[in-house]
Structure formats: C-alpha cells, structure tokens
C-alpha cells in the first residue's frame, strides 16, 4: 500500500514519476485566469486564521458542508472562525474521492508543512499549526504567490474598473510577479439584469461617452479596451449560458437597445440578438488587439432562491447546464472567421459531455497565424477533478494535439489554490506516462520534455504572448 500523498502521489509508473519530477515540477506557474482581488495582493494583509484563507468565499467548500447537513451559521453565518473550521474538518473527512480532499491536504503540506490528515479529531492541531504560521511572517498573499513559483497573475476586471491596484503593484519594486488585468464585460452584456440601465450610465461616465445607442456602447467599450491595453491587458473572459448566434441588422439591434434603455425588458429573441451583436463586436475588437477571447459556458447559476436571496451570487448553488447548441457556437466562430476577425479563442464547457464537440469544433478554425489558435480549455469548475481532467485530456488528445494544450488555470479566489496546478500536472504526467509504458508512445524523452513543460507552462506563455521566459 502506498503512503498517503507521498512524493509520488498519483504517479503510478516509473515513466510518470520521471515526467513529473524532472519536467513538470521544474517549471513555474502561469495563473492566466483567476478571481484574486488585486487590492488584497497590493495591501498584502496578514490573515488571522486558516478559516479566513480557506472558507471565506470558497463556495466549493460551502456546498460540501451543506451536503453534510451543517447549519448555515457555520458556513456563511455568524459562528466563530474556529467553529467554522471544525465543521469543515468534520466534513472533509467524508470527502473520499473528492478533489477537495486532495487540494486541502496538498495545501496543508505545501504551505504549512503538515503531513497528517485533517478530520474532526485533528482539527485543533491543524488550527494551531496553521494559525501560528499565518500570524507570523511569510504567509501573506504575496508570500503565498511566491511560494507557489507563480510568474504572472491575470485577474478578472470590469471595463469600468480604474485598475488602480494593478498600477500600484506594477510600481512596487518589492514584488516581481506580474499582476495584470483581464477584461470581463459581463455587466455590459447582461441586458436582462435589473441594474443594466444603471450600469450603462456608470460605464458611460468612466469612458466619457453618453451611451444612448448600441453604437455608443461599443464606442465606450473601445475606449475602455484601449485603457486596458495601456495597462498591459491581453486577455478577455466571458461567462455565458451558451455561445449563442442569432444575427440581426444594425437597425434591429439599435431598436432593441433603445427599448431596454427605456426601461422595458426584452423578450428571449431580442435578448439573444443583442448578445450576439455584442459578442461579435467584442470578438472583432479582440482580434484587432491580438487578445485572447475566453468563453466559459454551460452553467445554470443561482438555483436555490432562498440562499441566493440571503447571500447573492457565487454562493455554491450553481450546476451544470446541458443546453449548448454546437451549431450556434460554430456559426458564431465562423461569422468572425470569414472576415478574418476571429481572435485566439479558448472554449470551456462546464458540461463534460461537450468535450468531443469542442474537440471537433476547434479543428475547424485552426490556422497558421498561431499554434493552436483555438483551444479547448482545461477541465473547469465541476470537472477539475481526477476523472474530469483525464477525460478532457484524453478527448483532446484523441481529436486534436494535446502537445499544444495550454494547460491548467487556477480559477480561484484563494491564494492557497495554486496546488491545483500540481494536482493537474501529476495527473497529466500519469496519463502520458501510462501511454509510454503501454507502448502507445515512444520513450522519446526529448519530445516528452517539450510536451510536459509545454502543457505545464511554456505553451501558455507562447499562446498569450506574455513577456516571460520559457523554461
């Protein structure tokens, strides 16, 4: 029997061990998509205890605590941090087979040197160990980023954001990790949201444009895009129900815009036409600037009305949606491709049933402009566990070129989440090592080194065009 989470954790063959220890573990982490707060990075505050780092805002953990029958007061309520930690420890012990069990123990090991396992009985020991380190020096946000060997962080930012914290970090000579903005124009596109009209005024004020038409909206966004470019942004991100395509004339779109700006709500067809026009305009702007367009889709959000009413979004009440018409996504990409305006694009579906669909769609739009111009994103959110990652990489390998895959993203609000990259790299090395052991790929270690380091780090550096050294 193997020891729990030893140095060869998840590595089943000698080839897998070589690939991980000699190649994957030697390259840095590129955090090209996350939800870290740049203000917290700049202020570099000291945490009081492990609950503040682990449970504040982590809806992955909240879901499992609710599943274990824990009262909400111990999850998001007014219970003490020590009580919340105890309830999480008791829940974690039952999470056999869940990535949270692995992530949590990788984090305890990497950041706090704890080699045991967390449950209700060991909670006090772990609480005291972690807190002693957090209350000392060396475990603040910047320390955790540096401990994780991160070279660059791309946050998620609204077009109206001042980016003041990014500027301050850039000007700070004591921190050499790049922290760049990533453009997320969700509020401008979410025309059905009750506060959309108010957001139009806010965006217009920031851009210096009176947004009284769809044309004016796009002009305001162009101004803000240029501002983001001036602050080193080269990535966009969109959270969509699905990648829609229902084209409309410019006159129709303007009429739809005027109706909504006047306070009326749109019917589903009008909403879809607006969203299509919006996404087409954004895609064209990204292509002009050589930006990467990320499309995350396949989620049904905020399903529990009671919890949503109390806590709002990102409360652990989202699920996989199974509606994502391939025809519309393909037609959307084609509408940009036929005019030479399709930017580098990454497609992420929350539904693992879409893996093969994406694998075939991306092959339709590749070009000599960039290696792997259209990418399938890594196993995301409900899929970033061992079988989900294996399924996604196996499908991508079967239908495309796994050697050009840009690899893992953090997609987290926690400064401890970088162990997800280690988890991913171990799984990738075990998968590829298994193919070598089975005689499905030669023991060509020169090429294998290129593949493993590429998937772990180098491919993403090249793909996004960051000013970073490849390893």
N, C-alpha and C positions, 0 to 999 in steps of 0.2 A: 504493500500500500504506500502511495506517495504521501509525503508530508503535506499538510495544508499550506497552500500558497507559498511554496518554496521558490528558489531561483528559477526553476524550470516549470513554473505554473503554466498550465495549458499547452506546454510543449511536449508532444508525445513521441517524437523521434529525434535521433541524433542530428538529422538534417535541419529539423525545425529549430533545435537548440542553437545550431551554428548560425542560421539565418537571423535569429533574434539577437543573440548576444554579440555577434561580430558585426552585424549590419544595422538592424532596426534600432537597437538600443543606443547606437552611437551617434545618431543624428538628432537635431533639435526638434522642437515642436513649433509648428506654424498654426496659430489659432485664427484661422481665416473667417470663422463665423461663431460669435458668442453673444451673450447678453450681459456681459460685465458692465458695470457702471464706471465710466471714465473718471467721474468725480471721486469715487472710492479709491481708484488707483492713485490719483493725484494726492488726495489727502492722506492716504496710507495709514488709516486709523488702526488702532490696536483693538483687537477683539477681547471681550471679557471672558468668553467661554465658547466651548465647542458647539453649543446649540446655536449661537449666533451665526457661526460659519456654516453649519450643516443643515439646519432646519428652517432658517429664515428664508422664505420664498422658494423652497425646494418642493414643488408640487409632486415630484416623483415619490418622495418620502411621504407626503401627506396622504396620497392615495392608499399606500400600503397600511398606514396607521388606521385610516378609516376602515379598510378591509379587515383589520384586526379588531374592530369594534371599539377603538379608542375614542373617547369623547372629544369633541372639537376643542374644548378648552385646553386640552393637552397638545393640540396640533397647531391651531392658529389663534387660540384664545389667551386668557389671562393667567394661565398656570405659570409657575416659575420655570425658568430655563432648566433647572435641574430635574423637575418633574417631567418636562417635555422630553428631555434626553432619556430618562428612564423608560418612558413609554416607547420611544423609538428603539432603544436597545432590546426591549422585550419583543417588539415587532420584528426586528431584523433577524432574530434567531430562528424565525419561522420562514424566512425568505430563501429557503433552499432552492437553487436553480434560477434565482432572480439576479439580474446583473447588479442590483443594489447591494447584494451581499458581497459580491466581488469588489465593486467600486469602493464600498465603505472600508473594507479591510485593506485594499491597496492604498487608500488614503491614510489610514491609521499607520500603516507600515512606512510609507514614503515620508510623510510629513511629521510624524510623531514617534517613529521608531518602535511601534507596538507590534509585536509578533504573535500575540494571542488572538482570541476571538471575542467579539462583543455579544453579550446577552444580558439578561436581567441581573444575573449574579455578578458579572464583571463590570457592570456599568459604573459603579463608584470608582473602581480602579482606573478605568479609561477616562472618566470625567476628570479626575485629579491629574492624571498624566498630561492630558491634552491642555487643560487649563493652565497648568504650570508653565508650559511652553508658550502658549498664546499670550500670557500676561508678561512674559519676558520679552526679549528682543529676538528678531529673526523669524517671526511668524506673521508679519503684517502682509497685506496684499502684494506689495512689490517683492517681498521676500519669497512668497509662495510662487509667484510667477518666475522668479529667477531660479528657485529650487527645481522648477519643472523644466528648465532649459528651453524656455519659450523665447523665440526671437522677435515675434510680431503678434499683436493682438488687433483684430478688427472688430469693433463694437457694432451696435445696431442703433441707427440715429435717424431722427425725424428731419425732414427737409427744413423745418423752421428752427432747428437747433442752432445755437450760436457756436457750438464746438469749442467753447471756451476752455473746457478741461483738457481736450486734446492739445490745444495750443500751449497750455501751461506745462503739460507733460513733455511736449517736444522741446520746450525751452529749458527744461530741468536737466542740467548736466549730470546729476547724480543717478539717473535712471536711463539705461541704454537700450531698453526694449521699446520698439516702436509700438505706439498705440494709435491706430488710425480709425477714422470713422467709416461706416458703411451705410449707404443710403437706403432707407426703408420708407417709401412714400405711402404707407398703408392708410394713413388718415386722409390723404388727398384722394385716394381711390375709393374709400368706403362710403360711397354716396348714399347708402341706405342707413347709415348711422345717424342717430338723432342730433349729434353735435357737428355734423358735416358742414353746415352753413357757417357756424361759428368758426370752424377751422379755416374755411376759405378766407375769412377776414384776417385771421391771425397770420396765415401764410402770405396773404397779400401785403400786410403791414411790414413783415420781415423782408419781403422781396422788393417793396416799393412799387407794387403794381396793384391797381384796382381790379380785383378778379370778378368781372361781371359777365364773363363768357368762357367757354371752353378754351378758346384761343388764348385768352388772357391767363387762364390757369396754366397752360403749357408754357407760356412765356415766363410766368413767375417761377415755375419749376426749373426752367432753363437757367434762370438767374441763380437759383439756389444750387443747381448742379455745378455751375461754374465756381461757386463759393466752395463747394465740397472738393472740387478738383484742386483749388488753391490750398486746400488743407489735406492734400495727399490721398483723397479717396479714389479708389478704382473698383469698388465693389458695390453692387446693389443687391437688395434682397426683397422678395415679395412673398407674403403669406396669402395664399389663395384657397378658395374652396376647391377649385379645379382650374386648369388652364383653359379658359373659355375662348370661343371665337364666334362672334356674331357681328359681322361688319355692318356699318351704317354710313350714310352720306354725311358730309360735314354739316349740312343743314339739319339733318336729324339729330346729330349729336348736340349741336347748339340748342335746339329746341328742348332736348332732354335736360341739358344743363340749366337752361332758363327755368324750366318747370321746377326742378329741385331747388334751385337758388331762391325761387319764390316761395318756398316753404312746403310745396306739395311732395308727397312720396311717389316714388316711381313704381311701375309695375315690373314684374320679373324680366320681361323682354327689354324694356327701357334700361333697366339696371345692367343687363348683360351687354347691351350695345355701348353704354357708357364705359364699362370696364374694359371691353375690347379695344375701344378707341384709346383709352388711357394707356393700356399696356403696349399697344402698337407705337404710340408716341414715345413712351419711355424706352422701348427697345431700340428705336432709331437713335435716340439721344445717347444711349449706352454705346452703340456701335460707333458713333462719331468720336467718342472719347476713349475707345478701346477698353471699356469697362467690362466686367463680368456680370451677367444677369443670373441671379439665383431665384429659382421658382420652387417654393415649398408648397405642397398641396396635399389634399386627401385627409383633412382633419375636420371633424364636426366639433365645434367648440361650445363650452359653457352649457352643458346639457342638464345640469341639476339647478333648477331655478332658485331653490332655497339657498344653496351655497353661493351661487352667483350673486344673489341679492345681498348677501352678507359680506362677501369677500371680493366680488368683481371678477375680472378675467384672471387667467393663469392660476387657478385655484385647485387644479388637479381633477377637473370634471370634463375633460375633453376625451374624444375617442376617434378611432379610425373611421373614415367615411369610405364607402365603396362606390362612389359615383365619380368617375373621372374619364369622360369620353376621349378615347385616343384620337378620334377623327378631329375633334376641335383643337386639341393641343398640336397635332400635326399641321393643321391648316393655319394655326397662329404662327408657328415657326416658319412655315412656307411663305406666309404673307410678308415676312421680313426678309427671308432668303431670296425671293425672286427679285427684289430691288437692291440686293447686296447690302442689306441693313440688319442682318442677323448678328447680334453680338455673341461673344463667348457665353455659353449658357450651361447652367447646371440644373438638372431636373431631380427633384426629391419628391417621392410619393410616400405618404405615411402608410399606404396600403401595400404590404409585401406582394400581393397578387399582381401589382403593376410592374414588378421587376423586369419580366421578359418584354412587356410592352415598351418600357423605356429603352431597354437594350436594343430593340429593333428600330425605334424611332430615331435614336441618336445617330445610328448608322446612315440615315437618310440625309443628314445635314453636315457631315464632316467635310473638311476642306483643307487645302494645303496652306491656308493662312496661318493656322495654329495646329500644333499637335494635340489631338483630342479636343477639338474646338467645342463640341457638345458632349457634356459629361453626364453620367448618372451619379448623383450624389451618394454619399455613404449612407448606410443603414441609419435611419433617423428616428429619434424620439422613442416610439414604442417598438422599434426594431433594432436599437443599438445594444443588443444582447448577443450572446454567442451564436445561437442558430440564425438570428436575423442577419448578422454580419456574414456568416458563412453562406447563407442563401443569396445575399446580394452580390457578394464577390464571385460566387460560383456562376450565377446567372450572367454577370457582366463578363466574366472570362469566357463563357460559352458563346456569347453573342457579339463581343467587342474585343478590345485589347486591354486586359487587366493591367498590363505593364505601363499603361498611360494614365491609370486611375490616380486622382488627386488625393485620395485617402480620407482620413478621419477629420471631423470637426468637433469642437467642444460643445457648442450649442447650450451653454450653461450660464447661470448667474453666480456660480460658486467658484472661488479661487482655488478650491481643492480638486476641481473636476478634471485636471489635466491627466490624472491616472487613466482616464478613458482612452487616451492615446496609447498608453502602454498596453491596456487591455486589447485594443484593436490590433496593435502590432503583433502581440503574441498570437492572437487568433489567425491573423493573416500569414504569419510565418509557419504556423502549424498546418494550415491549409496547403500552402505552397510546398512546404516540406514533405507533406504526405504525397503530393503528386510526384515529387522527385523520388521518394522512397518506393513508390509503386511503379516506377519506370515510365511514368507519363510525361516526364520532362527530364532532360539530362542533368547530371551533377556539374553543370557549367557555372562555376561559382563567380566567374567574371560577370556573366549576364545576370545571374541571380542577385548579385550585389547591387547591380544597377536597378533591377526591378524592385527589390525590397527597399532600398534607400529612396527610390523614386516614389513609391506608394506612401512611404512614411513621411517624406519631407520634400524631396527635390522636385517632384512633378508639380506640386502646388506652387512652389517658388517660381518655377518657369511659367506656369499657366497664368497666374495672376499678374506676373510681371513686377513683383516686389523687388526692391533693391536690397537683396540679401544674397549672401554667399551660399552656393550649393555645396553639399558635402559629399 
